[in-house]
Amino acid sequence: MLVKQKIRSLLVSAVGMCMAAIVLTVSCSANPASATTVYADTKRSEAITKETISLLEGLQSANRQVSAAILPSVVTLSVTEIKKVRNPLSGDGFPWFFFGMPNQENGEKSDDKDSGGQEYKAEGMGSGVIVRKSGNTYYVLTNQHVTGSAEKITVKLYNGHTAEGKLVGGDQRRDIALVSFESTEKDIVIAELGNSEAVEVGDIVFAVGSPLGYVSTVTRGMVSAVGRSGGPNNNINDFIQTDAAINQGNSGGPLVNIYGQVIGINTWIASSSGGSQGLGFSIPINNVKAAIDSLISDGKLKYGWVGVQLVSADETMLKALKVEDKAGALAIDVFLSSPAFKGGIRPGDFVIKLNGKEVKNVDQLVRDVGDLRSGTTAEFVVIRDGAEQKLSVKIEERDQKIVTDSSKIWPGFVPYELTEDVRDKLKLDKKQNGVLVTNIRNKTPAVIVGLKSGDIITAVNDTPVNNTREFYRELSKAKKEVWFDVLREGQMLSTLRFKF
């Protein structure tokens, strides 16, 4: 703790005093040319005061101490992965080379002879940070896109020694992976994990890794933003943005605060050139602390599952549901017989709290639900028809087969408000009420009952609905079966009945 306090004191005082020294230096002459002449005619020892040198030495000492604290726990990973490409001139032809063979849609593997596939070894390099030790086994946290499904991993330590790495497990949604290696060395350092919830814009941070193959590289910057969304492969993290230089090869390396603690795992950069442009993004370490245990024990993350498909509603939808002043996530579909359905969550519910924690956005709610343990009970607070409701849901483990079963997705389409603009585009009567049917999912109940995109639903179970809010209200009341009255191409008709 004394070392941390000393580092912090050095950094804070040095930065502040250096700024003061810069101001004094600039203000010594109103004429830039004159100032240049004075500097040119003055000995360097006189131009740089002892106070300035002392301040810069303090800053330099702080940088050295932080670097010395984190570097021994950072490793370089050399990865060999077996990949396969499909011959575009064989099998089913050229287009499938880009879009995937039909029998690959559900993760089925095809025969190489039929697909014309060829295997090759892909080699790559990334970074990692040692986060745990058990006996002679050390665990390295890195990115999933660094390891992939690696056939061979070589771990290069800070002291130059190498060890054979083993892929413990990984998770693509969070883009994290864990690699282990064996060693009897005594000087291997375990990194200390910090608290990313305490990170604020303007904090001084250090990015460490092997950019472009240059191992043990340290760059310094500050936190530019927190809570950033986006990233490749539908990543569900809320990233820390930094201007500390990050390049290819930094992936998997730590982002460190002034106490030498890991607060993030460097993951991706936003760049038009492929190089650092001051837009680097790191996974907050709090997002993956619990995942480390799961990867060690199970080789994968066991996500809690509720059975709700969530969206970030646009302004029109939020106004229609009268929740435009609320932060949360809209349940657009609910899986039949899922924990959510059994617990009373219905399509159109606007989720604002989970176990007392306010919901900021969809990605945050997905992460928080994923961290819930199977068998536990969670309390959701939702807004339905303008009123808050508390609902208890017993969490189950996420099963990919169930998640991809479209026949269980209820209702399987997105209703949209009939605004004046929508009525004009569809050439509807200005007094026409109801909701527009959009985004119908294949094999869902919406298809089974006979709905089509562009239909206008005017009633649910013979009860007229004028807008989206009324539609969701009546849909939530349905207990045993549901049918819709729709306007289609100027004709009124009723759909088939869907029984729960």
C-alpha positions in Angstrom: 0.0 0.0 0.0 2.9 2.4 0.8 4.3 1.8 -2.7 0.9 2.6 -4.3 0.6 5.8 -2.3 4.1 6.8 -3.2 3.5 6.2 -6.9 0.2 8.1 -6.8 1.8 11.0 -4.9 4.7 11.2 -7.4 2.4 11.2 -10.4 -0.1 13.7 -9.1 2.4 16.2 -7.8 4.7 15.9 -10.8 2.0 16.4 -13.4 0.6 19.4 -11.5 3.9 21.1 -10.9 5.1 20.4 -14.5 2.0 22.2 -15.8 2.9 25.2 -13.5 6.5 25.1 -14.8 5.3 25.1 -18.4 3.1 28.1 -17.7 6.0 30.0 -16.1 8.3 29.1 -19.0 5.8 30.2 -21.7 5.0 33.5 -19.9 8.6 34.6 -19.6 8.5 36.4 -22.9 5.6 37.9 -24.9 7.6 37.7 -28.0 8.2 34.1 -29.2 11.2 35.1 -31.3 12.7 36.9 -28.4 12.1 33.8 -26.2 13.8 31.7 -28.8 16.8 34.0 -28.9 17.1 34.0 -25.1 17.0 30.2 -25.0 19.6 30.0 -27.8 22.0 32.3 -26.0 21.5 30.7 -22.6 23.3 27.6 -21.3 21.0 24.6 -21.0 21.7 24.3 -17.3 20.3 27.8 -16.8 17.3 27.4 -19.2 16.1 24.3 -17.3 15.7 25.1 -13.7 16.6 22.7 -10.9 12.9 22.8 -9.9 11.8 21.7 -13.3 14.3 19.0 -13.4 13.3 17.8 -10.0 9.6 17.7 -11.1 10.4 15.8 -14.3 12.6 13.4 -12.3 9.6 12.7 -10.0 7.3 12.0 -13.0 10.0 9.8 -14.6 10.5 7.9 -11.3 6.7 7.3 -11.0 6.6 6.0 -14.6 9.4 3.7 -13.9 7.8 2.4 -10.7 4.5 1.6 -12.4 6.2 -0.1 -15.3 8.4 -2.1 -13.0 5.4 -3.2 -11.0 3.4 -4.5 -14.0 5.9 -5.7 -16.6 7.0 -8.9 -14.9 3.4 -10.2 -15.0 2.9 -9.5 -18.7 3.6 -12.2 -21.3 3.8 -12.5 -25.0 1.7 -15.3 -26.6 2.7 -16.9 -29.9 -0.3 -18.9 -31.2 -0.6 -21.5 -33.9 -4.2 -22.2 -35.0 -5.5 -24.7 -37.5 -7.9 -22.9 -39.9 -9.8 -24.1 -43.0 -10.7 -22.4 -46.2 -13.2 -23.7 -48.7 -12.3 -24.0 -52.4 -14.7 -21.6 -54.2 -14.5 -23.7 -57.3 -15.6 -27.0 -55.7 -18.7 -28.2 -53.9 -21.7 -25.9 -54.1 -19.9 -23.1 -55.9 -18.5 -19.7 -55.5 -21.2 -17.8 -53.4 -20.9 -20.2 -50.5 -17.3 -19.3 -50.1 -18.4 -16.1 -48.6 -21.7 -16.9 -47.0 -21.3 -20.4 -45.7 -22.6 -23.8 -46.8 -26.2 -24.5 -46.0 -25.4 -27.4 -43.7 -23.1 -25.1 -41.7 -25.9 -22.9 -40.5 -26.4 -24.7 -37.2 -22.8 -25.5 -36.6 -22.7 -28.8 -38.4 -19.4 -29.8 -39.9 -19.1 -30.8 -43.5 -16.8 -33.5 -45.0 -13.7 -32.0 -46.5 -14.1 -34.1 -49.6 -17.5 -32.6 -50.2 -16.6 -29.1 -49.3 -13.3 -28.9 -51.0 -11.9 -27.5 -47.7 -8.2 -27.1 -47.1 -6.5 -26.8 -43.7 -3.6 -24.5 -43.0 -1.7 -23.2 -40.0 -2.2 -19.6 -39.0 0.3 -18.0 -36.7 -0.3 -15.0 -34.6 1.0 -13.0 -31.7 -0.7 -11.3 -28.8 -0.3 -10.4 -25.2 -1.5 -11.6 -21.8 -1.3 -11.0 -18.1 -0.7 -13.5 -15.4 -3.7 -13.3 -13.0 -3.5 -16.5 -10.9 -1.3 -19.3 -9.6 -2.2 -22.8 -8.3 0.8 -24.8 -7.3 3.1 -24.7 -10.3 0.3 -23.7 -12.7 0.0 -20.1 -13.8 -3.0 -18.7 -15.5 -2.8 -16.0 -18.2 -5.8 -13.8 -19.1 -6.0 -12.7 -22.7 -8.5 -12.2 -25.6 -10.4 -15.0 -27.2 -9.5 -13.5 -30.6 -5.8 -14.0 -29.7 -6.0 -17.7 -28.9 -8.9 -18.8 -31.1 -9.0 -22.6 -31.0 -5.2 -22.7 -30.7 -3.3 -25.9 -31.5 -0.1 -24.6 -30.0 0.7 -21.7 -27.7 4.1 -20.5 -26.6 4.2 -18.2 -23.5 7.2 -15.9 -23.4 7.8 -14.5 -19.9 9.3 -11.1 -19.1 12.6 -12.6 -18.2 12.9 -14.1 -21.7 12.1 -17.7 -20.7 9.4 -19.6 -22.6 6.9 -22.2 -21.6 4.3 -24.3 -23.4 0.9 -22.9 -23.0 -2.4 -24.7 -22.8 -5.8 -23.2 -23.8 -8.0 -23.5 -20.7 -11.0 -22.0 -22.3 -12.5 -18.9 -23.8 -15.7 -17.0 -24.6 -16.4 -15.1 -27.8 -19.2 -12.9 -26.5 -16.8 -11.3 -23.9 -13.7 -11.9 -26.0 -11.7 -13.4 -23.2 -9.6 -16.5 -22.9 -7.4 -18.2 -20.3 -4.1 -19.9 -21.0 -2.1 -21.9 -18.4 1.5 -22.9 -18.2 3.7 -24.8 -15.8 6.8 -23.3 -14.1 8.9 -23.8 -11.0 10.5 -20.4 -11.2 10.1 -18.3 -8.1 10.2 -14.8 -9.5 7.0 -14.9 -11.6 4.8 -12.1 -10.6 1.0 -12.3 -10.4 -0.8 -9.1 -11.4 -3.1 -7.3 -9.0 -6.6 -6.8 -10.3 -8.1 -3.4 -9.7 -11.7 -2.1 -9.6 -12.8 -0.9 -13.0 -16.0 0.6 -11.5 -13.9 3.3 -9.9 -12.3 4.3 -13.3 -13.2 7.9 -14.4 -12.5 9.9 -17.5 -9.2 11.7 -17.1 -7.5 8.9 -15.1 -3.9 8.2 -16.0 -3.4 4.7 -17.4 -0.7 2.6 -18.9 -1.1 0.1 -21.8 1.3 -2.9 -21.7 1.9 -5.6 -24.3 3.7 -6.6 -27.5 2.5 -4.2 -30.2 3.7 -5.2 -33.7 6.0 -7.8 -32.0 7.9 -5.4 -29.8 7.6 -7.2 -26.4 7.3 -5.5 -23.0 6.2 -2.2 -24.5 4.6 0.4 -22.1 2.6 3.4 -23.3 0.9 6.0 -21.2 -2.2 8.1 -21.7 -5.5 8.7 -20.0 -9.0 7.4 -19.9 -10.9 9.1 -22.7 -14.3 7.6 -22.0 -16.0 4.8 -20.1 -19.1 2.6 -21.0 -18.4 2.5 -24.7 -20.3 -0.1 -26.7 -19.5 -1.7 -30.0 -16.5 -3.7 -30.9 -16.1 -6.7 -33.2 -18.1 -10.0 -33.1 -21.1 -8.6 -31.2 -19.0 -8.1 -28.1 -21.2 -7.4 -25.1 -18.6 -5.4 -23.0 -18.8 -1.8 -22.0 -15.3 -0.7 -22.9 -12.9 1.7 -21.4 -11.6 4.1 -24.1 -8.0 5.3 -23.8 -5.6 7.4 -25.9 -2.6 5.3 -24.7 -1.1 4.0 -27.9 -2.5 0.5 -28.7 -1.5 -1.4 -31.8 -1.8 -4.9 -33.2 -0.2 -7.3 -30.7 -1.4 -5.3 -27.7 -4.6 -7.4 -27.7 -4.8 -9.3 -24.4 -2.4 -7.1 -22.6 -3.4 -5.1 -19.5 -4.5 -1.5 -19.1 -3.1 -0.4 -15.7 -3.9 2.4 -13.3 -1.4 4.5 -11.4 -1.3 1.9 -8.6 0.0 -0.8 -10.9 -3.4 -2.6 -10.9 -5.0 -4.1 -13.9 -8.3 -2.3 -14.7 -8.8 -3.6 -18.2 -7.7 -6.0 -21.0 -6.8 -4.2 -24.2 -8.9 -5.6 -27.0 -9.4 -3.5 -30.1 -8.7 -0.1 -31.8 -10.8 2.1 -34.0 -8.5 3.0 -36.9 -8.7 3.7 -40.6 -5.1 2.8 -41.0 -4.8 -0.2 -38.7 -2.5 1.7 -36.4 -3.0 3.6 -33.2 -5.0 6.8 -33.6 -5.7 7.5 -30.0 -8.8 5.3 -30.0 -8.0 2.1 -28.0 -10.6 0.0 -26.1 -10.2 -2.2 -23.1 -12.6 -4.7 -21.4 -13.2 -3.5 -17.9 -11.6 -6.0 -15.5 -14.8 -6.3 -13.4 -16.5 -7.8 -16.4 -14.2 -10.8 -16.3 -13.3 -11.4 -12.7 -16.0 -14.0 -12.1 -15.4 -15.5 -15.5 -11.8 -16.5 -14.5 -13.2 -19.0 -12.0 -15.7 -20.4 -14.6 -13.0 -20.9 -17.2 -10.7 -22.7 -14.8 -13.5 -25.0 -13.5 -15.5 -25.6 -16.7 -13.4 -24.4 -19.6 -16.2 -22.1 -20.7 -18.6 -19.5 -19.3 -21.9 -20.9 -18.1 -24.3 -18.0 -18.8 -27.4 -17.6 -16.8 -30.5 -17.7 -19.0 -33.8 -15.9 -18.7 -35.2 -16.3 -22.2 -35.8 -12.8 -23.3 -34.7 -11.1 -26.5 -33.8 -7.5 -25.7 -33.5 -4.4 -27.9 -32.6 -0.8 -27.5 -35.9 0.8 -28.5 -35.9 3.9 -30.7 -37.4 7.2 -29.8 -40.7 6.4 -31.5 -41.1 3.1 -29.6 -40.1 4.7 -26.3 -42.7 7.5 -26.7 -45.4 5.0 -27.7 -44.7 3.0 -24.5 -44.4 6.3 -22.5 -41.0 5.4 -21.1 -38.9 8.0 -23.0 -37.6 9.4 -19.7 -36.4 6.0 -18.5 -33.2 4.0 -19.0 -33.6 0.3 -19.6 -34.1 -2.5 -22.1 -37.2 -3.5 -24.1 -38.2 -7.2 -24.1 -39.3 -7.6 -27.7 -39.7 -11.4 -27.6 -40.0 -14.0 -24.8 -39.2 -17.7 -25.2 -42.2 -19.8 -24.5 -41.7 -22.1 -21.4 -38.6 -20.1 -20.5 -37.7 -18.8 -17.0 -38.9 -15.3 -18.1 -42.2 -16.6 -19.4 -42.8 -18.7 -16.3 -41.9 -15.7 -14.1 -44.4 -13.4 -15.8 -42.2 -11.4 -18.2 -44.1 -10.6 -21.4 -43.2 -9.0 -24.7 -43.4 -5.2 -24.4 -42.1 -5.1 -20.8 -39.5 -2.4 -20.3 -36.9 -3.7 -17.9 -35.5 -1.0 -15.6 -33.9 -3.0 -12.7 -32.3 -6.4 -12.0 -31.8 -7.3 -8.3 -32.1 -3.7 -7.3 -29.5 -2.5 -9.9 -30.7 0.0 -12.4 -30.5 -1.1 -16.1 -28.5 1.4 -18.2 -28.7 -0.4 -21.5 -29.2 -3.8 -23.3 -25.5 -4.9 -23.2 -25.2 -4.2 -19.4 -28.4 -6.3 -18.7 -27.2 -9.1 -20.9 -23.9 -9.2 -19.0 -25.6 -9.1 -15.6 -28.1 -11.8 -16.5 -25.2 -13.9 -17.9 -23.4 -13.6 -14.5 -26.4 -15.0 -12.6 -26.0 -18.6 -11.4 -28.4 -21.3 -12.6 -30.9 -22.2 -9.9 -30.9 -18.8 -8.3 -33.9 -16.4 -8.3 -33.6 -12.9 -9.7 -36.0 -10.0 -9.2 -36.8 -7.9 -12.3 -38.6 -4.6 -12.2 -40.5 -3.9 -15.4 -42.8 -1.1 -16.7 -45.9 -2.6 -18.3 -48.7 -0.3 -19.5 -47.2 2.6 -17.5 -47.0 0.8 -14.2 -44.0 -0.8 -12.5 -44.1 -4.5 -11.6 -41.8 -6.7 -9.7 -41.3 -10.2 -11.1 -39.3 -13.1 -9.7 -37.5 -15.3 -12.2 -35.7 -18.6 -11.5 -32.5 -18.6 -13.6 -31.5 -21.5 -15.8 -28.3 -22.3 -17.6 -28.1 -21.0 -21.2 -28.6 -23.9 -23.7 -27.6 -23.0 -27.2 -30.1 -25.5 -28.8 -33.0 -23.8 -27.0 -31.7 -20.3 -27.8 -31.6 -21.1 -31.5 -35.1 -22.7 -31.6 -37.2 -20.0 -33.3 -40.4 -21.9 -32.8 -40.3 -20.9 -29.1 -39.9 -17.2 -29.8 -43.0 -15.3 -28.9 -44.5 -13.5 -30.7 -41.8 -13.5 -33.3 -42.2 -10.1 -34.9 -41.7 -6.4 -33.9 -44.9 -4.2 -33.7 -44.3 -0.6 -34.7 -46.3 2.5 -34.0 -48.5 3.9 -36.8 -47.1 7.4 -36.9 -48.1 10.0 -39.5 -45.0 9.3 -41.5 -45.7 5.5 -41.5 -49.3 6.1 -42.6 -48.2 8.4 -45.4 -45.6 5.8 -46.7 -48.1 3.0 -46.5 -50.9 5.2 -48.0 -53.2 4.5 -45.1 -56.1 6.5 -43.9 -54.9 9.2 -41.5 -57.4 7.8 -38.9 -56.2 4.2 -39.2 -55.3 2.8 -35.8 -53.4 -0.3 -34.9 -49.7 -1.5 -35.1 -47.5 -2.3 -38.0 -46.1 -5.8 -38.3 -42.3 -5.8 -39.0 -39.3 -8.0 -38.7 -41.1 -11.4 -38.7 -38.8 -14.2 -37.7 -38.9 -17.5 -39.6 -40.6 -20.5 -37.9 -42.0 -18.4 -35.1 -45.6 -18.3 -33.9 -46.1 -15.1 -36.0 -45.5 -17.2 -39.2 -47.6 -20.1 -37.9 -50.7 -17.9 -37.4 -50.2 -16.3 -40.8 -49.0 -12.8 -40.2 -47.0 -11.0 -42.9 -44.8 -8.0 -42.8 -46.8 -4.9 -43.6 -50.0 -6.2 -41.9 -51.8 -3.8 -39.6 -53.0 -5.5 -36.4 -56.2 -3.8 -35.3 -57.3 -6.2 -32.6 -55.9 -8.9 -30.2 -58.4 -11.6 -29.2 -61.2 -9.4 -30.6 -60.2 -6.4 -28.4 -59.4 -3.4 -30.5 -55.9 -1.9 -30.2 -55.1 1.6 -31.3 -51.3 1.7 -30.7 -48.3 -0.2 -29.5 -49.0 0.3 -25.8 -52.5 -1.1 -26.1 -51.2 -4.0 -28.3 -48.7 -5.1 -25.6 -51.3 -4.7 -22.9 -53.7 -7.1 -24.6 -51.0 -9.5 -25.6 -49.8 -9.7 -22.0 -53.4 -10.7 -20.9 -53.6 -13.7 -23.2 -53.5 -16.9 -21.2 -54.4 -19.9 -23.4 -54.5 -18.7 -27.0 -54.0 -15.6 -29.2 -55.4 -14.5 -32.5 -55.2 -11.2 -34.4 -57.5 -9.1 -36.6 -55.4 -7.5 -39.4 -55.7 -5.1 -42.2 -53.9 -6.5 -45.3 -54.1 -4.8 -48.7 -57.3 -3.1 -47.8 -59.0 -6.3 -46.6 -59.8 -7.2 -43.0 -59.1 -10.8 -41.9 -58.4 -12.9 -38.8 -55.3 -15.0 -38.3 -55.2 -18.6 -37.1 -55.2 -19.1 -33.3 -52.0 -19.8 -31.5 -52.4 -22.0 -28.4 -49.8 -21.8 -25.6 
